[in-house]
Amino acid sequence: MNLTEYADAEMMAIDLANVLAGELRVALGANDRALFVVPGGTTPGPVFDALCDADLDWARVDVLLSDERWRPEVHVRSNTRLIRERLLVGRAAAARYLPLYAKAAEPEAVLAELEANIVPALPIAVCLLGMGADMHTASLIPGADRLEEALSRNAPVLVAMRAPGAQEPRVTLSARVLDGAIAKHIVITGARKRAAIERARHMRPIEAPVAAVLDGAVVHWAPEEGE
Ligand SMILES: O=C(O)[C@H](O)[C@@H](O)[C@H](O)[C@H](O)COP(=O)(O)O
């Protein structure tokens, strides 16, 4: 892993958005379409704000979440809602969004359908991930019921996951799919997460799931306000 440090989260958002736009342009130069994977959570919002007006051929970009919380799109915890409000606006509104949620009480009922829609867009050209202080990334969460399967070499593309502490079922891309991205970035803020990612480098993915995607990844870090 490679760590890029910024003075603050605002500078990080602008620089990281430039890096991502540049990589997407390169991918679009070599292929008809480019698959761009993005995280949910609270950290990436400012990156999306800086990226959504980037001058690139968004109509040839497929946008996919790294993971989704099993909530309808209008719910405040829906990652899709975040993507629609912060990324798929301005020029980026022309991108094609590949959903990780469909109306069903449980993800298992529609997982095959969601996966079939994603498979033709693989592999991932550019992957942006977040990380929790517990070293989870996407919904590869320590202690989750199907973590072992999601980390395995022959994991399916999508895994439905339930984890202690997670407020709802999740659907996540498996580690091998995330790790197979041509360009990988992890965006984090604050001293706690920095210490966590340093620790994760020496741990097994089953304990520190982010370790499964660290090889060749660029970690973007900024202190939190007041640090
Ligand atoms: O749905 C989610 O929660 C995410 O995709 C998740 O993997 C996120 O990236 C981390 O939990 C970090 O979240 P924060 O940026 O909110 O700390």
Ligand as a Chemical Component Dictionary entry (heavy atoms), coordinates in Angstrom:
data_LIG
# 
_chem_comp.id                   LIG 
_chem_comp.type                 NON-POLYMER 
_chem_comp.pdbx_formal_charge   0 
_chem_comp.three_letter_code    LIG 
# 
loop_
_chem_comp_atom.comp_id 
_chem_comp_atom.atom_id 
_chem_comp_atom.alt_atom_id 
_chem_comp_atom.type_symbol 
_chem_comp_atom.charge 
_chem_comp_atom.model_Cartn_x 
_chem_comp_atom.model_Cartn_y 
_chem_comp_atom.model_Cartn_z 
_chem_comp_atom.pdbx_ordinal 
LIG O1  O1  O 0 -22.108 1.369 3.372 1  
LIG C1  C1  C 0 -21.071 1.602 3.977 2  
LIG O2  O2  O 0 -21.058 1.905 5.168 3  
LIG C2  C2  C 0 -19.780 1.586 3.234 4  
LIG O3  O3  O 0 -19.678 1.424 1.924 5  
LIG C3  C3  C 0 -18.612 1.260 4.112 6  
LIG O4  O4  O 0 -17.748 0.296 3.716 7  
LIG C4  C4  C 0 -17.888 2.568 4.393 8  
LIG O5  O5  O 0 -17.030 2.885 3.345 9  
LIG C5  C5  C 0 -17.153 2.515 5.693 10 
LIG O6  O6  O 0 -18.048 2.082 6.671 11 
LIG C6  C6  C 0 -16.617 3.865 6.085 12 
LIG O7  O7  O 0 -17.691 4.687 6.355 13 
LIG P1  P1  P 0 -17.539 6.190 6.796 14 
LIG O8  O8  O 0 -16.909 6.882 5.624 15 
LIG O9  O9  O 0 -18.945 6.638 7.043 16 
LIG O10 O10 O 0 -16.678 6.191 8.006 17 
# 
loop_
_chem_comp_bond.comp_id 
_chem_comp_bond.atom_id_1 
_chem_comp_bond.atom_id_2 
_chem_comp_bond.value_order 
_chem_comp_bond.pdbx_ordinal 
LIG O1 C1  DOUB 1  
LIG C1 O2  SING 2  
LIG C1 C2  SING 3  
LIG C2 O3  SING 4  
LIG C2 C3  SING 5  
LIG C3 O4  SING 6  
LIG C3 C4  SING 7  
LIG C4 O5  SING 8  
LIG C4 C5  SING 9  
LIG C5 O6  SING 10 
LIG C5 C6  SING 11 
LIG C6 O7  SING 12 
LIG O7 P1  SING 13 
LIG P1 O8  DOUB 14 
LIG P1 O9  SING 15 
LIG P1 O10 SING 16 
# 
